[in-house]
Amino acid sequence: MWFSKLKRPPRAALYATPKFLNFKTVSGIDMSIDDPKGQNIVLPPDADIAVIGESLTACLNASRSPRRSRDPDLYDYREIEKRYKVWRGDLMARHNYKTQKSMFSVMQLINFEEADNYIRGEKMKLESLHKQGWTRKETDPVLNMHSDLSSNEIGTKILDFLAAHASR
């Protein structure tokens, strides 16, 4: 069947605050889901530039496109919600955020996708704290870079992009 060959390009997400950079593997065919079998790398914001670049590359390399029948836990809404609550609570505790609002109000999200030898990063905006609604408009900032760049170059581009768009 045609749908058995569906495959999404490798994807990753970067959640960034003044206290941490969290790179996560994103997987799924018809959904973009933080993948518990992928990478979840938490770094200090002043981490080595090469490590930042390597972290994004590791997350993209771990991205996968399993069908629901092959990995039902990945797509299970209850499991997704449980993993999200653990992730959120862990970051809040490790980085001394007292409330969700204090963490998410300073958080930047960049969704990355790799295709045709390019990595595209789309900056997302948090529209609703209660719904965790991240959205983007066509005019929102985008980071484009060649996938053959060195880890240092990728890390530099990510940090420059975060700095240039921190208040937007």
Secondary structure, DSSP 8 states (H G I E B T S, - for coil): -GGGG-----EEEEEE-SS-EEEEEEE-SSS-EE-TTS-EEEE-TT--HHHHHHHHHHHHHH-----TTT-HHHH-HHHHHHHHHHHHHHHHHHTT--SHHHHHTT-EEEEEEEETTEEEEEEEEEEETTTTEEE--TTS-EEEEETTS-HHHHHHHHHHHHHHTTT-
